[in-house]
Amino acid sequence: MTESTITAKGQTTVPADIRESVNAAPGTRLVWHLMPDGTILVRAKTKSILDLQGMLKPPKGKHVAIKDMNPWR
């Protein structure tokens, strides 16, 4: 089990083995979630939503116009 300590200023250091396993570099943002049972979940935000651009291709001949996607018509 890997541990770190919280300083008087509320800061902590992410241990090297954890940083390496999530490919965290200086400037990587951490997202903190407090679960109902008191567990704290910390996620390294290493990707941007912009990284998803172009991952999915529409099936051939199945293009849909934006106006046809509006659910409020």
Buried (B, 14 or more C-beta within 10 A) or exposed (E): EEEEEEEEEEEEEBEEEBBEEBEBEEEEEEEEEEEEEEEEEEEBEEEEEEEEEEEEEEEEEEEEEEEEEEEEE
